[in-house]
C-alpha cells in the first residue's frame, strides 16, 4: 500500500488558482468543494472495493483493508464536521441584524 503525502491534498491558494485557471473566487470555491467531494467518494469506493476483495479472498492483508476503512471513516467525519461549520456560519449570518 502506498502512503500519499499530505502536501498533495492541500488545495492551491485562491490567488494562484485564479491566475492558473483565469477563474473568479466563486469558481475556485466550487472547484475546491467538488474536488474534496470527489476525493471523499474515491476513498469510500476504495474501502468498499478492498473489503469486497478481502471477503472474496483476493486480498490477504487485513491491514490494507483496515487502513482503507479508517481513512474512509476519517474522511467522512471531516466532511461532516466541515458541513456542520458551514451551516453554523450560515445560521450566524442569518441572525445578524442589518
Secondary structure as UniProt FT lines:
FT   HELIX           6..9
FT   HELIX           14..21
FT   HELIX           25..56
FT   HELIX           62..95
//
